[in-house]
Amino acid sequence: MRIDRLAGTGILLGLLLTGSACASAQQETSAPQQTAAQHQHGTKSPAPPKSLREGERFVEVSMAQAYAPAAPHGGNDDYRCFLVDPGITTASYLTGSQFLPQNAAVVHHAIFFRINPEEAAAAAKLDASTAGQGWTCFGNAGITDNSGWVASWAPGKEETVLRSGIGYPMAAGSKLVMQVHYNLLATKPGETDRSSMRLRVTGKTGLTPLSTMILAAPIELACGPGEQGPLCDRAAAVRDNGSRFGAKAASIIDRLNQFCNQGRPPVPANETHCDYPVREAGTVYLVGGHMHLLGRSVRVELNPGRPGARTLFDEPSYNFDEQGARPLAEPAAVKPGDKLRVTCTHDVGLRRRLPELRDQPPRYVVWGEGTADEMCVGIVTLARKKPN
């Protein structure tokens, strides 16, 4: 999962509706200790899909053939994009999705981006000009900044079925890019994957169109007691991030700090949060959170500290293998002047207890794409209010 440009792009950083300000605070968490067993994902079969509703049909898309992940630049993570065609011939809406990881032992997460008809030729050209199947795509789909996020999966997430009357619009001729993050920390040589996605599609008209908004907070986790090594130096850790994912990825670390902390010097902290002032009216329907293996808790709030404050999402005992956005029982209206906040806590001590991380060298952990790096993300699905 990646923030490619803080001003909004493939993974939209909340700026569909917001600007931002955020802060960090040193705070210990009392969340129960995560165990190694909590991260043995890949063994549970997906649940069968729910029944189709009137006007819906299933469409399954998949990569053309099995792909053998290979991390570039000596890293442990491979982000690969695959162009898939859902066969949309008339204006339609996506009203649900279920990712089907064929080899979940290596799939860290997946995101599906909508490629509009006018962008489909560029996507096909990139696919055809890249050696092997698909293309490397740290960040968004690598086609255009307008690629909308319409589906996602992380371990533990089952089928998403949107409530009636809402959906992601798909124009005739639209394609999808399936971005899969492969985690190669603990995989055997020769592993392959041919994952797929089952989509719910309807040709009904008049549905309320949805967008996906990302709220992110910076990560600043110093090495724990007794840990030492060259990567415990923050500057060295940032350089290492750049060597694995490129200078553009490394620059996000400082840009996120500028964006959220108004450029104040970064301070190591177990807890981080970021506030996003709402700029446009809309309605929030689903909310989720995402961190990596050091995550302890994640929360998304509307107007914290104000009258009428509401917690939209709260996972006090975060488990990487049980992620997923949750529909709000009562959708939340937002308006200009409101504030959205994402808060995360992390525990660097987990690094010594989790099989995926215990053999990794100690490091100062910053925002990064790798499984051994960290994130703090709130995922908000909403509809913007139409102007009068």
C-alpha positions as CSV (number, residue, x, y, z in Angstrom):
1,M,0.0,0.0,0.0
2,R,1.5,3.3,-1.0
3,I,1.0,7.0,-0.9
4,D,2.5,8.1,-4.2
5,R,1.7,11.9,-4.0
6,L,0.5,13.6,-0.9
7,A,-1.7,15.8,-3.0
8,G,-3.9,12.8,-4.0
9,T,-3.4,10.1,-6.5
10,G,-3.8,6.3,-7.0
11,I,-4.2,5.9,-3.2
12,L,-6.0,9.1,-2.5
13,L,-4.6,10.8,0.7
14,G,-7.8,12.1,2.0
15,L,-7.7,15.2,-0.2
16,L,-10.9,14.3,-2.0
17,L,-12.5,16.0,1.0
18,T,-9.7,17.2,3.2
19,G,-6.5,19.0,4.0
20,S,-4.5,17.8,7.0
21,A,-2.6,18.3,10.2
22,C,-1.2,15.6,12.4
23,A,1.0,14.8,15.4
24,S,2.7,12.0,17.3
25,A,2.9,11.2,20.9
26,Q,4.9,8.7,23.0
27,Q,2.4,6.3,24.5
28,E,2.6,2.6,25.6
29,T,-0.3,0.4,24.7
30,S,-1.9,-2.3,26.8
31,A,-3.1,-4.3,23.8
32,P,-2.5,-8.0,24.2
33,Q,0.7,-9.3,22.8
34,Q,0.4,-10.6,19.3
35,T,1.7,-14.1,18.8
36,A,3.5,-15.8,15.9
37,A,0.4,-17.8,15.2
38,Q,-1.5,-14.6,14.4
39,H,0.6,-14.2,11.3
40,Q,0.4,-17.6,9.8
41,H,-1.9,-16.4,7.1
42,G,-2.8,-18.3,4.0
43,T,-4.4,-21.4,5.3
44,K,-8.1,-20.5,5.5
45,S,-10.3,-21.0,2.4
46,P,-12.4,-18.0,1.3
47,A,-16.0,-18.1,2.4
48,P,-18.6,-18.7,-0.4
49,P,-20.1,-15.5,-1.8
50,K,-23.4,-14.1,-0.7
51,S,-26.4,-14.4,-3.0
52,L,-26.7,-12.0,-5.9
53,R,-29.2,-9.2,-5.6
54,E,-31.5,-8.1,-8.4
55,G,-29.6,-6.9,-11.4
56,E,-26.2,-8.1,-10.2
57,R,-23.9,-10.6,-11.9
58,F,-20.6,-12.1,-10.9
59,V,-17.5,-11.3,-13.0
60,E,-14.2,-13.0,-12.2
61,V,-10.9,-11.5,-13.3
62,S,-7.4,-13.0,-12.9
63,M,-3.9,-12.7,-14.1
64,A,-3.3,-14.6,-17.4
65,Q,-1.0,-17.1,-15.9
66,A,0.8,-17.9,-12.7
67,Y,3.4,-15.3,-11.7
68,A,6.6,-16.0,-9.8
69,P,7.3,-13.1,-7.5
70,A,10.8,-11.6,-7.4
71,A,11.7,-8.6,-5.2
72,P,13.7,-5.9,-7.0
73,H,16.8,-4.1,-5.6
74,G,17.6,-6.9,-3.1
75,G,14.5,-6.4,-1.1
76,N,11.9,-8.7,0.3
77,D,8.8,-7.2,-1.4
78,D,7.5,-7.3,-4.9
79,Y,4.7,-5.0,-6.0
80,R,3.3,-6.2,-9.3
81,C,0.5,-4.8,-11.5
82,F,-1.6,-6.9,-13.8
83,L,-4.0,-5.5,-16.4
84,V,-7.4,-7.4,-16.3
85,D,-10.6,-6.9,-18.3
86,P,-13.9,-7.2,-16.5
87,G,-15.8,-7.0,-19.9
88,I,-17.7,-3.8,-19.1
89,T,-19.7,-3.0,-22.3
90,T,-22.3,-0.6,-20.9
91,A,-22.2,1.9,-18.0
92,S,-22.2,-0.2,-14.8
93,Y,-21.3,-0.1,-11.1
94,L,-19.2,-2.4,-9.0
95,T,-21.3,-3.3,-5.9
96,G,-19.1,-5.8,-4.2
97,S,-15.8,-7.8,-4.5
98,Q,-14.1,-10.8,-3.1
99,F,-10.3,-11.3,-3.7
100,L,-9.3,-14.9,-4.0
101,P,-5.6,-15.3,-3.2
102,Q,-4.4,-18.4,-4.9
103,N,-1.2,-18.5,-2.8
104,A,-2.0,-16.4,0.3
105,A,1.4,-17.4,1.9
106,V,3.1,-14.8,-0.4
107,V,0.2,-12.3,-0.9
108,H,0.5,-9.4,1.6
109,H,-2.3,-7.4,0.2
110,A,-4.0,-6.4,-3.1
111,I,-5.6,-3.3,-4.5
112,F,-7.7,-2.9,-7.7
113,F,-7.6,0.4,-9.6
114,R,-10.2,1.5,-12.2
115,I,-8.7,2.4,-15.6
116,N,-11.0,4.6,-17.5
117,P,-11.6,3.8,-21.2
118,E,-9.4,6.8,-22.4
119,E,-6.5,5.4,-20.3
120,A,-6.9,1.7,-21.4
121,A,-4.6,2.0,-24.4
122,A,-1.7,3.4,-22.3
123,A,-2.2,0.6,-19.8
124,A,-2.1,-2.0,-22.5
125,K,1.1,-0.4,-24.0
126,L,2.8,-0.5,-20.6
127,D,1.9,-4.1,-20.1
128,A,3.1,-5.1,-23.6
129,S,6.4,-3.2,-23.3
130,T,7.4,-4.7,-19.9
131,A,9.2,-8.0,-19.8
132,G,7.4,-10.8,-18.1
133,Q,3.8,-10.7,-16.9
134,G,2.6,-7.3,-15.6
135,W,4.9,-4.5,-14.4
136,T,6.5,-3.3,-11.3
137,C,4.3,-0.6,-9.7
138,F,5.3,0.7,-6.3
139,G,2.5,3.1,-5.5
140,N,-0.5,3.5,-7.8
141,A,-1.2,1.6,-11.0
142,G,1.6,3.4,-12.8
143,I,-0.8,4.6,-15.6
144,T,-2.3,7.9,-14.4
145,D,-2.9,9.8,-11.2
146,N,-6.7,9.5,-11.9
147,S,-6.8,5.7,-11.4
148,G,-9.5,5.2,-8.8
149,W,-9.3,2.6,-6.0
150,V,-12.4,0.3,-6.3
151,A,-11.5,-2.8,-4.3
152,S,-8.8,-4.1,-1.9
153,W,-7.9,-7.1,0.2
154,A,-5.7,-7.9,3.2
155,P,-5.5,-11.1,5.2
156,G,-8.8,-11.8,7.0
157,K,-10.9,-9.8,4.6
158,E,-13.9,-11.7,3.2
159,E,-16.4,-10.6,0.6
160,T,-17.4,-6.9,0.5
161,V,-21.0,-6.3,-0.4
162,L,-22.0,-2.7,-0.6
163,R,-25.4,-1.6,0.7
164,S,-28.1,-1.2,-1.9
165,G,-28.0,2.1,-3.9
166,I,-24.3,2.7,-3.9
167,G,-21.4,1.5,-6.0
168,Y,-18.2,2.4,-7.9
169,P,-19.0,3.7,-11.4
170,M,-17.5,1.8,-14.4
171,A,-17.8,3.3,-17.8
172,A,-18.1,1.1,-20.9
173,G,-14.6,-0.1,-21.9
174,S,-13.1,0.4,-18.4
175,K,-10.4,-2.0,-17.3
176,L,-8.9,-2.8,-13.9
177,V,-5.3,-3.0,-12.7
178,M,-4.7,-5.6,-10.0
179,Q,-1.8,-4.5,-7.8
180,V,-0.5,-7.4,-5.7
181,H,2.1,-6.9,-2.9
182,Y,4.1,-10.1,-2.5
183,N,5.9,-10.6,0.8
184,L,9.0,-12.8,0.3
185,L,10.4,-12.7,3.8
186,A,9.6,-16.3,4.6
187,T,8.8,-17.9,1.3
188,K,10.3,-20.9,-0.4
189,P,12.1,-20.6,-3.8
190,G,9.9,-21.2,-6.7
191,E,6.6,-19.9,-5.2
192,T,4.0,-18.8,-7.7
193,D,0.6,-17.1,-7.5
194,R,-2.4,-16.8,-9.8
195,S,-4.9,-14.8,-7.6
196,S,-8.2,-13.6,-8.9
197,M,-11.1,-11.3,-7.9
198,R,-14.8,-12.0,-8.0
199,L,-16.7,-8.8,-8.7
200,R,-20.3,-7.9,-8.3
201,V,-21.4,-5.8,-11.3
202,T,-24.8,-4.2,-12.0
203,G,-26.1,-2.3,-15.0
204,K,-28.6,-0.5,-12.9
205,T,-28.6,3.3,-13.2
206,G,-29.0,6.0,-10.5
207,L,-26.7,4.5,-7.9
208,T,-24.7,6.9,-5.7
209,P,-21.1,6.8,-6.9
210,L,-18.4,6.0,-4.3
211,S,-14.7,7.1,-3.8
212,T,-12.0,5.7,-1.6
213,M,-10.1,8.1,0.7
214,I,-6.9,7.3,2.6
215,L,-6.0,8.9,5.9
216,A,-2.3,8.4,6.7
217,A,0.0,9.2,9.6
218,P,3.8,9.2,9.7
219,I,5.8,6.4,11.3
220,E,8.7,7.1,13.6
221,L,9.8,4.0,15.6
222,A,13.2,3.9,17.2
223,C,15.1,0.6,17.8
224,G,14.0,-1.0,21.0
225,P,16.0,-1.6,24.3
226,G,19.0,-3.7,23.6
227,E,18.8,-3.3,19.9
228,Q,21.7,-1.8,17.9
229,G,23.0,-1.7,14.4
230,P,23.7,0.7,11.6
231,L,20.0,0.9,10.6
232,C,19.0,2.1,14.1
233,D,20.2,5.5,12.7
234,R,17.1,7.2,11.2
235,A,19.1,8.7,8.3
236,A,20.5,5.3,7.4
237,A,17.0,3.7,7.6
238,V,15.6,6.3,5.2
239,R,18.5,5.7,2.8
240,D,17.9,1.9,3.0
241,N,14.2,2.5,2.2
242,G,15.2,4.4,-0.9
243,S,17.6,1.7,-2.0
244,R,14.8,-0.9,-1.8
245,F,11.9,1.2,-3.3
246,G,13.5,4.2,-5.0
247,A,14.1,7.8,-4.2
248,K,10.5,8.7,-4.8
249,A,9.4,6.3,-2.1
250,A,11.9,7.5,0.4
251,S,10.9,11.1,-0.2
252,I,7.4,10.3,1.0
253,I,8.8,9.8,4.5
254,D,9.7,13.5,4.8
255,R,6.8,14.7,2.7
256,L,4.4,12.9,5.0
257,N,6.1,14.6,8.0
258,Q,5.8,18.0,6.3
259,F,2.2,17.3,5.4
260,C,1.1,16.2,8.8
261,N,3.5,17.8,11.3
262,Q,4.1,21.1,9.6
263,G,7.8,20.3,9.1
264,R,8.6,19.9,12.8
265,P,11.5,17.6,13.4
266,P,10.3,13.9,13.6
267,V,10.1,12.4,17.1
268,P,10.2,8.7,17.8
269,A,6.8,7.6,19.2
270,N,4.8,4.4,19.6
271,E,1.6,6.3,18.8
272,T,0.9,8.5,15.8
273,H,-2.2,10.3,14.6
274,C,-3.1,12.6,11.8
275,D,-6.1,15.1,11.5
276,Y,-7.8,15.8,8.2
277,P,-10.1,18.9,8.0
278,V,-13.1,18.1,5.8
279,R,-13.5,20.4,2.8
280,E,-16.5,18.9,1.1
281,A,-19.8,17.5,2.2
282,G,-20.3,13.7,1.8
283,T,-21.4,10.5,3.4
284,V,-19.1,7.8,4.8
285,Y,-20.3,4.2,4.3
286,L,-17.3,1.9,5.2
287,V,-14.2,2.4,7.2
288,G,-11.1,0.2,7.8
289,G,-7.5,0.4,8.9
290,H,-4.2,-1.0,7.8
291,M,-0.8,-1.4,9.4
292,H,2.0,-4.0,9.1
293,L,3.3,-6.5,11.6
294,L,4.3,-4.1,14.4
295,G,0.8,-2.7,14.6
296,R,-1.1,-2.8,17.9
297,S,-4.2,-0.7,17.4
298,V,-5.9,1.6,14.8
299,R,-8.8,4.0,15.1
300,V,-10.6,6.4,12.9
301,E,-12.7,9.2,14.4
302,L,-15.0,12.0,13.3
303,N,-14.6,15.3,15.2
304,P,-12.6,13.9,18.2
305,G,-12.8,16.2,21.2
306,R,-15.8,18.0,19.9
307,P,-19.5,17.7,20.7
308,G,-21.1,14.9,18.7
309,A,-17.7,13.1,18.2
310,R,-18.0,9.7,16.7
311,T,-15.7,6.7,16.4
312,L,-16.1,5.3,12.9
313,F,-13.6,2.4,13.3
314,D,-11.8,1.0,16.3
315,E,-9.6,-2.0,16.4
316,P,-7.9,-2.0,19.9
317,S,-6.1,-5.4,19.4
318,Y,-5.0,-5.2,15.8
319,N,-4.3,-8.5,14.0
320,F,-2.7,-8.3,10.6
321,D,-4.5,-11.5,9.6
322,E,-7.9,-10.1,10.4
323,Q,-8.2,-6.9,8.4
324,G,-11.0,-5.5,6.4
325,A,-13.3,-2.4,6.1
326,R,-16.5,-2.5,8.1
327,P,-19.8,-1.0,6.9
328,L,-21.2,1.6,9.3
329,A,-24.6,0.6,10.7
330,E,-25.5,4.3,10.3
331,P,-23.6,6.1,7.5
332,A,-21.8,9.2,8.8
333,A,-22.5,12.6,7.2
334,V,-19.5,14.9,7.0
335,K,-19.4,18.6,6.1
336,P,-16.8,21.4,5.7
337,G,-15.3,22.2,9.1
338,D,-15.5,18.6,10.4
339,K,-12.3,16.7,11.2
340,L,-11.3,13.1,10.5
341,R,-8.5,11.5,12.6
342,V,-6.6,8.3,12.2
343,T,-4.6,7.0,15.2
344,C,-2.3,4.0,15.4
345,T,-0.1,2.4,18.0
346,H,2.9,0.2,17.2
347,D,5.2,-2.1,19.3
348,V,8.8,-2.5,18.0
349,G,9.2,-5.3,20.6
350,L,7.1,-7.5,18.3
351,R,10.1,-7.7,15.9
352,R,11.9,-10.1,18.2
353,R,8.8,-12.4,18.6
354,L,7.4,-12.8,15.1
355,P,9.0,-15.4,12.8
356,E,8.8,-13.1,9.8
357,L,10.9,-10.4,11.5
358,R,13.1,-11.9,14.2
359,D,15.9,-12.6,11.7
360,Q,15.8,-9.1,10.2
361,P,18.4,-6.6,11.4
362,P,17.2,-4.0,14.0
363,R,16.1,-0.8,12.3
364,Y,14.6,2.6,12.9
365,V,11.2,2.0,11.4
366,V,9.7,4.7,9.1
367,W,6.8,4.7,6.6
368,G,7.6,2.1,4.0
369,E,6.3,-0.4,1.5
370,G,8.1,-3.4,2.9
371,T,6.6,-5.9,5.3
372,A,9.4,-5.0,7.7
373,D,8.5,-1.3,7.4
374,E,5.3,0.2,8.8
375,M,2.2,2.1,8.0
376,C,-0.7,3.9,9.7
377,V,-3.7,4.1,7.4
378,G,-7.4,4.7,7.7
379,I,-9.4,3.6,4.7
380,V,-12.7,5.5,4.2
381,T,-15.3,4.7,1.5
382,L,-17.6,7.6,0.9
383,A,-19.9,9.4,-1.5
384,R,-19.4,13.2,-2.1
385,K,-22.5,15.3,-1.9
386,K,-23.6,16.4,-5.4
387,P,-23.7,20.2,-5.8
388,N,-27.2,21.7,-5.8
